[in-house]
Amino acid sequence: MISIDEITLDDLDAKKHQEFFEDGETLKLEVYLKDGLKNGSYREYYENGELKVKGKYKNDEPSGVWRFYDEKGKRIRKERY
């Protein structure tokens, strides 16, 4: 089971939500939205910029194959939802 922090939206009409690390420049996560729900591509990154998690949401629920990577970019597991 994946463990992803809850996302709080300020704008329910937004099409995409992004969060950044403390430096304000390095992308921490990016998820596409529809009607205020996670719907579409999800990407989460390590502080070094490497991809950490890649998957998709459908109606705010994980969907399809999710891939998880270590800090060097090597895939360490995948899960199907």
JOUR-V75752 format. One record per backbone hydrogen bond with DSSP energy under -1.0 kcal/mol. CO is the residue of the C=O (numbers start at 0). NH is the residue of the N-H. If there is no record, write none. Layout:
CO,NH
CO,NH
This chain:
10,13
14,32
16,30
18,27
18,28
20,23
25,20
27,44
28,18
29,42
30,16
31,38
33,36
36,33
37,59
39,56
40,31
41,54
42,29
43,51
43,52
45,48
49,45
51,68
52,43
53,66
54,41
55,62
56,39
57,60
60,57
63,80
65,78
66,53
67,75
67,76
69,72
73,69
76,67
78,65
